[in-house]
């Protein structure tokens, strides 16, 4: 059975790859096999490529859930300080 990684480990793998680490270097850093790194990179690439909203798919991998709202607002060109309590509550409750 393939090894399941935490969101933190998946995030670390993606960030290390973006910093041009080799798959073996990433495996050593995250303490998993090279095959596990390869499999998860492929899965994450497919998640992003198959998503209608690629930026959001990438954000879901890279950010903790609490950090997603500021990211989404920034992508929409909305400042958090521009939101009133009612609008903020509707966004969070969806």
Protein Blocks (a to p, Z undefined) as FASTA:
>chain_A
ZZdddfklmmmmmmmmmnopafklmmmmnopafklmmmmmmmmmmmmmmpmblmlmmmmm
mpcfklmmmmmmmmnopafklpcfklmmmmmmZZ
